[in-house]
């Protein structure tokens, strides 16, 4: 089942939250450059995401690492990151079942697959990206959905703090709950920057996860056909 708590905004939508200007002086770096071109962000709460609050937090991080938040190369960084997070986490306030609610009656009872769906997400442990491709298949039970809605479902669920294992299961569950098909299969292949650029530092390592529901779990032949088609054999 989808986690319904993830669909509830932390703040009421349509409300603007204000925060005052914060000027940071990095410790141990001498006199900081004044924030000459500082322009207070228009207080915004886009889809429940408080960009002004994010920007203020980023200025604190810049100061905490010993940098000068007022110098030319960094003075607009908080604003850029706030805008980035508003985009990357927009899926928190979207429900993929809304996207999948528009279905069409169709007697087709064979496998439908959309493969090689590119996606980008942020690992919730380090807030570093992981990215790759998703392969989604289902066997209709009287109703089908527009193919773009399958890709949109992956995007919505990827645009939130995530783990690949959970993302895979959520995509499968969203389709299963919305279309009530005979079965659903999802495979995701992704590279995690938290593994490649830090820690173990294993560039090129690919993580593969799968989620199997309904007929794909019950029938090995159906599952094998899906995996064969996804792998291009």
Secondary structure, 3 states (H helix, E strand, C coil): CCCHHHHCCCCCCCCCCCCCCCCCCCCCCCCCCCCCCCCCCCCCCECCECHHHHHHHHHHHHHHCCCCCCCCCCCCHHHHHHHHHHHHCHHHHCCHHHHCCCEEECCCCCEEEEEEEEEEEEECCCCCEEEEEEEEEEECCCEEECHHHHHHHHHHHHCCEECHHHHHHHHHHHHHHHHCCCEEEEEEEEEEHHHHCCCCCCCCCCEEEEEEEEHHHHCHHHHHHHHHHHCCC
